[in-house]
Amino acid sequence: MATVSEYERLTVQQRKVRYFNETFKRLKVSEIDRNILSIAELCREYQVSRAAVYKWIYKYSAMRKREIKQVIEPESETRKVLLLTQEVRELQRIIGEKQLKMDFLEKIIELTEKEYGFDIKKKFTVKPSCGIGPIKNSTR
């Protein structure tokens, strides 16, 4: 069987007439059935279209003949979980950096207040006016 580098050296005409024997197809379909090989890996390794691989599965799969449904690429869920885990780690790292920055700025404000002797932080002891309510002095 031709490897990828051998396949790349073939001319366009030679690529069109290339074919795989039945035993090879049965072997690869059985590997897919047992989850040893994924469809994407088979397509990449042997430069075969996905449509051709699905035709092989339809024709040679033992599970297909027994009408057993199989998830073709079950690793996708674990890949999703790994990607989400990495994203959570990245977000936790960003939150940690932001928290350090906030703590640093709080300390700077505290030291500045001690140095100059007045409050820099906003104090919300008096509620700010929102402009709603009765007007005490009317213009009538």
Secondary structure, DSSP 8 states (H G I E B T S, - for coil): ---HHHHHHS-HHHHHT----HHHHHHHHHHHHTTSS-HHHHHHHHT--HHHHHHHHHHH-HHHHTT----S-THHHHHHHHHHHHHHHHHHHHHHHHHHHHHHHHHHHHHHHHHHSS--S---SS----S-S--SS---
